[in-house]
Amino acid sequence: MKPDYTNLRAQTKFRWDMGATYAALLEVTGIPIKEYFLNPSAGIELYRRGEPVLRDMFGPDVKPAGLATPPVSYGHVNGLGADLIFPDGGEVSHTKIADTLEKGIALARQKVDFEKAGMAPFYLEYRRKLMEAFPGRPCAFGYKSEGPLTTAYLLRGEGVFADPYDQPELFKEFLRLLTDSAIEFSRFECRVAGAPEVDPDAGGLADDIAAMFGPDMWPEFVLPYWDQHFRGVTTGRRNAHVEDLRPEHLPYLEAASLSKYDPSVSPKISPRIISRMCRVPFGWRLVNFHYPAMSLQDIRDFVFQATADGASLVFSHVADGMCNEATAKKVKAFVEAGKEAEQMLGKGASRESVGGQVSAEGRRKFWDRWPQ
């Protein structure tokens, strides 16, 4: 059902969020990332040694990194036959295995037992060992899938950008089959978590590659497959993470019936632009690579201006490069500003009033001189 966009943003309660990540745990423990991804004993050590260090460094307002298996966004394509690549000192990658659209369609048509395919058995065992080491704690399964356009790119590579022009109907068939396959993968994930295979509350997708398709292509090559995905995973709210959208894309978020939108790193838009171009509630993120160049006042201004300009969530993550005394003070400034904005709005203040907390320099900087 389409959300009531006339009232949805006003009815969405503002909140702030700050949480630690596995990248921060890796930094403070010195455990090599490849070892973490491939050795459950290293994962256990990561949490045992790293959590107390982060707690002492950042305090109770920073949520600890949730217990989880290593984050592998390519679980679905791994199950379809793509190999995972674990470089020394870097994030996991994958092989591209469909050099033609026809090969991609054949891969997407496969009937796969995702519990037994690819590295799923390894990460299921990894999860069992984490749960055994930390009894009573929920443990997320980080072996994931991506949205339709991103999954197509993971299999096809750059060919995916020519497919809509060269073989549009075949490309649509590819997307339809991939989305069906991703729904089956999602149901496998739900079984692992002990959750309903079709969530009655909400469902999400992450589809950054959709941003690389022009707005005029969305009605034909993006929205139908998002709708197919959401219909397969939820009967409730629809949430999406898509980075790098342009202003012209934003009205299509309403056409997709989204209830929540995460732009994350999106340098061509700002909270002001999002609020003007669509009515979907959204979050605004301060990313780890911005902290070194920002002062304590910059951090506060970021929070207050994003709130004033319509963000329903202002959030950040403690990640690599942030585990030091100077950045810990900036994290505290973020938390204090988040609490202040939340308290003001909770007492009935307007967003304009929250914007009044922004310094004169911050008003000049955000968002016209904000280097995302």
KATAVEN-V319954 format. One line per field, one symbol per residue. psi: psi as a letter, one per 40 degrees, with the letter a starting at -180 (. if undefined). Layout:
psi=???
//
This chain:
psi=hhigededddehhiiihhiiiddddddddehhdddddehddddddddddddddddddeaeehhihihiiihhefdddddeehiihgiheiiiaiihegeiddddddddeihhgedeibeddddddddddddddgiehihihehaiiidddddddddaeddedddddgdddddddddddddddddddddddddefiidhhediiiihgdddeehideedddeddddddddddeeieaihiihhifiidedddedddefieihhebhgeeiiddddddeiehiiihhhidedddeiidddddddddddddeehdhhiihhaieegiddddddddddddddddddddddeeiidddddeehiddddddhedfhg.
//
